[in-house]
């Protein structure tokens, strides 16, 4: 499914969710834009959370990735929102201004796109996401099933084994290559 990038104005109305998810697996963004996949992971019985981010271009090429291990009692929803914040910050720092933000947490995506107010930490996290989205000249928020978010999921799981923050630019770690290659190979089917 191709998604047209929407021009952001000073209002929240410039962001939308795409009407449907990809039929199978990861799909590249349109030419001239980047896809930011994010995911959060919660380790059962522990206060360790992991967030993973990967950015790829229209050719499916790895542009960069990062992981962050967080010591916190965040629930799954809050961890997904933290992953979204990390992904947007990373893309902004890398200079990507036209992007698709993609995640497999439908409720988080709905919250980001909603005008409804939330209480407590959720409200603060959603407010931060919306602030960061305004730094892009064009952005679309998109839901994908887990099969379209495997690389970010793998990175979020890897974050459990990191001290804090790890990043890769243009060259993916060797252990991630099979997951990245599987996404690109699925495009040829």
URSULMO-V255285 format. One record per helix or strand of 3 or more residues. SS is the DSSP state (A for helix, B for strand). FROM is the first residue (numbers start at 1). TO is the last residue. If there is no record, write none. Layout:
ss-><SS SS>
from-><FROM FROM>
to-><TO TO>
This chain:
ss-><A B B B A B A A B A A B A>
from-><12 34 48 62 76 98 106 120 138 146 150 165 174>
to-><14 42 56 71 94 103 113 133 143 148 161 169 187>
